[in-house]
Amino acid sequence: MLVAPARVPATRRLAATLYGYAFLTDLVLLYPLYVLLFADTGLSVGQISSLFVLWAAAGILLEVPSGVWADAVSRRLLLCLAPLLAAAGFALWVLLPSYPAFAVGFLLWGAGGALRSGALEALVFTELERLGATDRYARLIGRTRTAEVLGAVGSGVLAGPVFALGGYLAVGAASVATCLLAAAVAARFPEHRPPPAAAPPGVGPGGPLPNAALDAPGANVGPGEKPGDDEPGWLDSLRLGLAEVRADRRVRAAVLLVAAVTAIWGGLDEYTGLLAADTGTAEAGVPLLLLLVWAGMTVGGLLAPLGERLTHRGYAGLLVFAATATAAGALLRHPAGFLLLAAAFAAFQLATVLADVRLQARIAGSARATVTSLAGMATDLTVVAFYGGYGLLAGAVGNPAAFAVAVLPYLLVALWLLTGRA
């Protein structure tokens, strides 16, 4: 689909705002150092693990309510609030370092992530739909994932020098500053809300929608404006989102696909440092091996426009390749195996973007953020279960074998795709 010349600047502005927001959201200098901060404060490994559980629990509990809130109130508002909550948590960590402060900080950080999840994808797709440019969604989201990775890489590069200059206080101040900048950038997002009754045929908060409701005018909201009074309420948005997932098998399959594709490799990413250490690489060389993985993820995001051409069979083949390369790279037990791991994570990143593209393309109703958040909650629940299972498996057989076993479910997902039910 061609975009009218007059609409090209609007698309470019949306893209620039999106990339800047994604980069700043992950440019948090505390990322590489917060575990050290906890340990230096005197926390045990068990206490640190309990903080991670609080973090995950906050995201899971707030994922769907925040998506419903985004549909009912304002997606842009939630994107502004998300980094502010994280900033408050980071400030607590460095000003009042203690277990209670760390716990509250993780709750705030988890809440911020939940506010952002669902709202971002819904806002971007809705704006592109208004501009007649939904074919650009994969490109924008793929580059957004790349911007996030680059932000994380930037935090790793800058954290050491800033820490050397001013310790945890300086690193915390820099983290708060980038969060505040992210909130300022989020305020530049355009927001034009869809008609409140724009649900699939026959689906509405109270049952079938009358014909008149299908023609109800939507509220167009630009920067600085508030949504109109005809927007659905919180409960209506929740009902619309749940009704769409129940009524449309294709949407339900897309929600499950997002969780199935994203959760396992997203969980494995947390253990790549341990896998690198198991290759016999010195501690100083571990970050270089992780840089290979991050480079692969960057490439995967940029390949999204090409990935859209994949058929069901091609997408299934992408998952099989990613799983095979992960297992082979891990079982090699050599630094060279991280070249295979980088290729695998590039494929996984691409597959994740394409799963999101498929979901957004199938959502027909106005509760887009709600449905997207349902996919996010399913992903978070799967990741939490994965962490528990991986811990037991790695303790029994070691990290290389655990990596190889962990990716076996992707073969089942590929088979599911080949049946055409996804």
C-alpha positions in Angstrom: 0.0 0.0 0.0 1.3 3.4 -1.0 1.3 6.2 1.6 0.1 9.6 0.4 2.9 12.2 0.3 1.2 14.4 2.9 1.2 11.5 5.3 4.8 10.5 5.0 6.0 13.2 7.5 3.5 11.9 10.0 4.8 8.3 9.6 8.4 9.5 9.9 7.6 11.5 13.1 5.9 8.5 14.6 8.9 6.3 13.7 11.4 8.8 15.1 9.5 9.2 18.4 9.1 5.4 18.6 12.9 4.7 18.1 13.9 7.4 20.5 11.5 6.2 23.2 12.7 2.6 22.8 16.3 3.5 23.0 16.0 5.7 26.1 13.8 3.2 27.8 16.6 0.6 27.7 19.5 3.1 28.2 19.5 2.5 31.9 23.0 2.4 33.3 21.8 0.5 36.4 21.1 -2.5 34.3 24.6 -4.0 34.3 25.2 -3.1 37.9 22.0 -3.5 40.0 22.8 -7.0 41.1 26.2 -5.8 42.4 24.4 -3.0 44.2 22.2 -5.5 45.9 25.1 -7.7 46.9 27.2 -4.7 48.1 24.2 -3.7 50.3 24.4 -7.1 52.0 21.6 -9.0 50.3 21.9 -12.8 50.0 21.3 -14.7 46.8 17.9 -15.8 48.1 16.9 -12.2 48.9 18.0 -11.1 45.4 16.0 -14.0 43.8 12.9 -12.9 45.8 13.2 -9.5 44.3 13.1 -11.0 40.8 9.9 -12.8 41.8 8.4 -9.5 43.0 9.4 -7.9 39.7 7.8 -10.7 37.6 4.7 -10.8 39.8 4.1 -7.0 39.4 4.2 -7.3 35.6 1.9 -10.3 35.5 -0.7 -8.9 37.8 -0.8 -5.5 36.1 -0.3 -6.6 32.5 -4.0 -6.9 31.5 -5.4 -4.1 33.8 -2.9 -1.7 32.3 -3.8 -2.7 28.7 -7.5 -2.2 29.5 -6.6 1.2 31.0 -4.7 2.1 27.9 -7.8 1.3 25.7 -10.2 3.1 28.1 -8.1 6.3 28.8 -5.0 7.0 26.8 -2.2 4.9 25.4 0.1 7.9 25.2 -0.5 8.7 28.9 0.6 5.2 30.0 3.7 5.5 27.8 4.6 8.7 29.6 3.9 7.2 33.1 5.9 4.0 32.5 9.4 5.5 32.6 8.4 7.8 35.5 7.6 4.8 37.6 10.9 3.2 36.8 12.7 6.5 37.5 11.1 6.6 41.0 12.2 3.0 41.7 15.8 3.6 40.6 16.0 6.7 42.7 14.9 4.7 45.7 17.6 2.1 45.1 20.5 4.6 45.2 19.1 7.0 47.8 17.9 4.4 50.3 19.7 1.1 49.5 18.0 -1.6 51.5 15.8 -4.6 50.9 12.5 -2.7 51.3 13.6 0.0 48.9 14.8 -2.5 46.4 11.4 -4.4 46.7 9.4 -1.2 46.2 11.7 -0.2 43.3 11.1 -3.6 41.6 7.4 -3.2 42.0 7.5 0.2 40.4 9.7 -1.0 37.6 7.4 -4.0 37.0 4.4 -1.7 37.0 6.1 0.6 34.5 6.8 -2.3 32.2 3.2 -3.4 32.4 2.0 0.1 31.5 4.2 0.1 28.4 3.4 -3.4 27.2 0.4 -3.5 24.9 -0.1 0.2 24.9 3.0 0.8 22.7 2.1 -1.8 20.0 -1.6 -0.7 20.0 -0.8 3.0 19.6 1.7 2.4 16.8 -0.6 0.1 14.8 -3.6 2.3 15.3 -1.7 5.4 14.0 -0.3 3.5 11.0 -3.9 2.2 10.3 -5.1 5.8 10.3 -2.4 6.8 7.9 -3.1 3.8 5.6 0.4 2.4 6.3 -0.1 -0.8 8.3 2.3 -2.5 5.9 5.1 -0.5 7.7 4.3 -2.0 11.1 6.8 -4.8 10.8 9.6 -2.5 9.8 8.9 0.0 12.6 8.6 -2.7 15.3 11.6 -4.5 14.1 13.7 -1.4 14.2 12.2 -0.6 17.6 13.5 -3.9 19.0 16.9 -3.0 17.5 16.8 0.4 19.2 16.1 -1.4 22.5 19.1 -3.7 22.1 21.3 -0.7 21.2 20.0 1.1 24.4 21.0 -2.0 26.5 24.4 -2.1 24.7 24.9 1.6 25.4 24.1 1.1 29.1 26.7 -1.6 29.3 29.3 0.6 27.6 28.6 3.7 29.7 27.9 2.1 33.1 31.6 1.4 33.9 33.0 4.9 33.3 30.1 6.6 35.0 30.4 4.3 38.0 34.2 5.1 38.2 33.4 8.8 38.3 30.6 8.8 40.9 29.7 5.3 42.1 26.2 4.0 42.4 24.8 7.5 43.0 26.0 8.7 39.6 24.8 5.6 37.8 21.4 6.0 39.5 21.2 9.7 38.6 22.0 8.9 34.9 19.3 6.1 34.9 16.7 8.5 36.3 17.7 11.1 33.7 17.2 8.8 30.8 13.8 7.7 32.2 12.7 11.3 32.4 13.9 11.9 28.8 11.9 8.8 27.7 8.8 10.3 29.3 9.3 13.6 27.5 9.7 11.8 24.2 6.5 9.7 24.9 4.6 13.0 25.2 5.3 13.5 21.5 3.4 10.4 20.4 0.3 11.2 18.3 -2.9 9.5 19.5 -6.0 9.2 17.4 -8.4 6.8 19.1 -10.5 4.3 17.1 -14.3 4.3 17.3 -15.3 2.7 20.6 -17.5 0.2 18.9 -14.9 -1.0 16.4 -15.1 -4.6 17.4 -15.5 -7.7 15.3 -19.0 -8.3 13.9 -21.4 -9.4 16.7 -18.9 -8.7 19.5 -19.5 -5.9 22.0 -19.4 -5.4 25.7 -23.0 -6.4 26.1 -23.4 -8.8 23.1 -24.2 -8.0 19.4 -23.6 -4.5 18.3 -26.5 -2.5 16.7 -25.8 -1.2 13.2 -25.8 2.4 14.5 -23.0 1.6 16.8 -20.8 0.6 14.0 -21.0 4.1 12.6 -20.3 5.8 15.9 -17.7 8.6 15.5 -14.3 8.2 17.1 -12.4 10.7 19.1 -9.3 12.0 17.4 -6.8 13.0 20.0 -3.7 14.9 19.2 -0.8 15.9 21.5 -2.2 17.9 24.4 -5.8 16.8 23.9 -7.9 14.5 26.0 -9.9 11.5 24.7 -13.6 12.2 24.0 -16.4 11.3 26.3 -17.6 8.5 24.0 -14.6 6.3 24.8 -15.4 3.0 26.3 -14.9 2.6 30.1 -12.4 0.3 31.8 -14.9 -2.5 32.1 -16.2 -2.1 28.6 -12.6 -2.3 27.2 -11.9 -5.4 29.2 -15.1 -7.1 27.9 -14.3 -6.1 24.3 -10.8 -7.5 24.5 -11.9 -10.8 26.2 -14.8 -11.1 23.8 -12.6 -10.7 20.7 -10.1 -13.4 21.9 -13.0 -15.8 22.7 -14.9 -15.1 19.5 -12.1 -15.1 17.0 -10.0 -18.3 16.8 -7.4 -16.5 14.6 -6.9 -13.9 17.3 -6.7 -16.5 20.0 -4.1 -18.5 18.0 -2.1 -15.3 17.5 -2.1 -14.5 21.2 -0.8 -18.0 22.0 1.8 -17.8 19.2 3.3 -14.6 20.7 3.7 -16.4 24.1 5.0 -19.6 22.6 7.6 -17.9 20.4 8.8 -15.2 22.9 8.9 -16.8 26.3 11.6 -19.5 26.0 14.3 -17.6 24.1 13.5 -14.5 26.2 14.2 -16.6 29.3 17.4 -18.2 27.8 18.8 -14.7 27.2 19.1 -14.3 31.0 21.4 -17.3 31.1 23.7 -16.6 28.2 26.4 -15.2 30.6 26.5 -18.5 32.5 26.7 -20.4 29.2 29.6 -18.1 28.1 31.4 -18.8 31.4 31.0 -22.6 30.8 33.0 -22.3 27.5 36.1 -21.6 29.6 36.2 -18.0 28.6 37.8 -15.6 31.1 35.4 -13.2 32.8 36.8 -10.3 30.8 35.9 -12.1 27.6 32.3 -12.9 28.6 30.9 -9.5 27.6 32.4 -9.9 24.1 30.6 -13.2 23.6 27.4 -11.5 24.8 28.0 -8.7 22.3 27.7 -11.3 19.6 24.3 -12.3 20.8 23.2 -8.7 21.0 24.4 -8.1 17.5 22.4 -11.1 16.3 19.3 -9.7 18.0 19.9 -6.3 16.3 20.1 -8.0 12.9 17.0 -10.0 13.5 15.0 -6.8 14.2 16.2 -5.2 11.0 15.2 -8.2 8.9 11.5 -7.8 9.8 10.4 -6.4 6.4 12.0 -9.4 4.6 10.5 -11.8 7.2 7.0 -10.7 6.3 7.4 -12.6 3.0 7.6 -15.9 4.9 4.8 -18.4 4.5 3.6 -20.6 7.3 6.1 -23.2 6.2 8.9 -20.6 6.0 8.0 -19.3 9.5 8.1 -22.9 10.9 11.4 -23.4 9.2 12.7 -20.2 10.9 11.8 -21.6 14.3 13.4 -25.0 13.5 16.6 -23.2 12.4 16.7 -21.1 15.5 16.2 -24.0 17.9 18.8 -26.2 16.0 21.4 -23.4 16.0 20.8 -22.7 19.7 21.3 -26.4 20.7 24.3 -26.8 18.4 26.0 -23.6 19.7 25.4 -24.5 23.3 26.5 -28.1 23.0 29.7 -27.0 21.2 31.0 -25.8 24.6 33.4 -23.4 22.8 33.4 -19.7 22.3 32.9 -20.3 18.6 29.5 -21.7 19.5 28.3 -18.2 20.2 28.4 -17.5 16.5 25.6 -20.1 16.1 23.9 -18.6 19.1 24.0 -15.1 17.6 22.4 -16.5 14.4 19.8 -18.3 16.5 18.9 -15.2 18.5 18.6 -13.2 15.2 16.1 -15.7 14.0 14.2 -15.7 17.4 14.1 -11.9 17.3 12.7 -11.9 13.8 10.2 -14.6 14.8 9.0 -12.6 17.8 8.5 -9.4 15.7 6.5 -11.5 13.1 4.3 -13.0 15.8 3.5 -9.5 17.0 2.8 -8.4 13.4 0.4 -11.3 13.0 -1.4 -10.5 16.2 -1.9 -6.8 15.4 -3.1 -7.6 11.9 -5.8 -9.9 13.3 -7.2 -7.6 16.0 -10.3 -5.9 14.6 -11.8 -4.3 17.7 -11.0 -1.1 19.6 -9.5 -3.0 22.6 -6.2 -3.5 20.9 -4.0 -2.8 23.9 -6.1 -5.2 26.0 -5.7 -8.0 23.6 -2.0 -7.3 23.2 -1.6 -7.3 27.0 -3.3 -10.7 27.2 -0.5 -11.9 25.0 2.0 -10.2 27.2 0.5 -11.8 30.3 0.6 -15.2 28.7 4.3 -14.6 27.8 5.1 -13.5 31.4 3.5 -16.6 32.9 5.3 -18.9 30.5 8.6 -17.2 31.3 8.1 -17.6 35.1 7.4 -21.3 34.6 10.4 -21.5 32.3 12.7 -20.0 35.0 11.7 -22.6 37.5 12.1 -25.5 35.0 15.4 -24.2 33.7 16.9 -23.9 37.2 16.1 -27.5 38.0 17.3 -28.7 34.6 20.5 -26.8 34.6 21.3 -27.9 38.1 21.0 -31.5 37.0 22.7 -31.5 33.5 24.5 -28.2 33.2 23.8 -25.1 31.1 24.8 -26.4 27.7 22.5 -29.4 27.9 19.8 -27.3 29.5 19.9 -24.8 26.5 19.5 -27.7 24.1 16.6 -29.3 25.9 14.9 -25.9 26.5 14.4 -25.2 22.8 12.7 -28.5 22.0 9.2 -27.0 22.4 9.9 -24.8 19.3 9.8 -28.0 17.2 6.2 -28.5 18.5 5.4 -24.8 17.7 6.7 -25.3 14.2 4.5 -28.4 13.8 1.5 -26.4 15.0 2.3 -23.8 12.3 2.5 -26.4 9.6 -1.0 -27.7 10.5 -2.4 -24.3 9.6 -4.1 -23.8 13.0 -2.0 -20.8 14.0 
